[in-house]
Amino acid sequence: MGIIGWIVLGLIAGLIAKAIMPGKDPGGLIITIILGIVGALLGGFLASAIFGVSPNDGFFDLSTWISAIVGALIVLGIYRAVAGRRHSRV
């Protein structure tokens, strides 16, 4: 799966991560989608490094989707913790 596939997957994974972790995001929907793209790339890298799973299996492979969604959840959680803390001090 190429970089365009990971970007499309990241867009969808960002929306799914937002649905799983509801609440107010400091950056809105666009930032959530961008974080989804970053999370999908991170999830693919982590799946490859930890489990030895090839992230290039295919767009419709279940392991690809799970790794992208988990990566998006991780990045979204970190972003909420950092941006929420910075946002509350102002």
C-alpha positions in Angstrom: 0.0 0.0 0.0 1.5 3.4 -1.0 1.6 6.7 0.8 -1.7 7.8 -0.8 -3.4 4.7 0.6 -2.0 5.5 4.1 -3.2 9.1 3.8 -6.8 7.9 2.9 -6.7 5.3 5.6 -5.5 8.0 8.0 -8.4 10.2 7.2 -10.8 7.5 7.9 -8.9 6.3 11.0 -8.9 9.8 12.4 -12.7 10.0 12.1 -13.0 6.6 13.7 -10.7 7.6 16.5 -12.8 10.7 17.1 -15.9 8.6 17.3 -14.2 6.2 19.8 -12.8 9.1 21.9 -15.6 11.6 21.9 -15.2 15.0 23.4 -14.0 18.4 22.6 -10.8 18.6 20.7 -8.6 21.7 21.1 -8.0 21.8 17.3 -11.3 20.8 15.8 -12.1 18.2 13.0 -9.3 19.2 10.6 -6.6 18.7 13.3 -8.2 15.4 14.2 -8.0 14.2 10.6 -4.4 15.3 10.4 -3.7 13.5 13.6 -5.4 10.5 12.1 -3.0 10.5 9.2 0.0 10.8 11.5 -1.5 8.0 13.7 -2.0 5.7 10.8 1.6 6.1 9.8 2.7 5.6 13.4 0.4 2.6 13.7 1.9 1.0 10.6 5.4 1.6 11.9 4.6 0.2 15.3 2.9 -2.9 13.9 5.9 -3.5 11.7 8.4 -3.0 14.5 6.7 -4.8 17.3 4.8 -7.6 15.7 6.7 -8.0 12.4 3.4 -7.4 10.5 3.9 -5.9 7.0 2.0 -2.6 6.9 1.8 -3.0 3.1 -0.5 -6.0 3.2 -3.4 -4.1 1.6 -6.0 -1.4 2.1 -8.7 -3.9 3.1 -6.6 -6.0 5.4 -7.9 -6.1 9.0 -4.5 -5.7 10.6 -3.8 -2.6 8.6 -7.0 -1.0 9.8 -6.5 -2.0 13.4 -2.9 -0.6 13.5 -4.0 2.6 11.9 -6.9 3.1 14.3 -4.8 2.3 17.3 -2.1 4.7 16.1 -4.7 7.4 15.6 -6.0 6.8 19.1 -2.5 7.1 20.6 -1.7 10.3 18.7 -5.1 11.8 19.5 -4.8 11.0 23.2 -1.3 12.6 23.4 -2.5 15.6 21.5 -5.5 16.1 23.8 -3.2 15.7 26.9 -0.7 18.3 25.6 -3.0 20.8 24.0 -5.6 20.5 26.7 -3.1 21.2 29.4 -1.7 24.2 27.5 -5.2 25.4 26.6 -6.4 25.3 30.3 -3.5 27.5 31.6 -4.5 30.5 29.4 
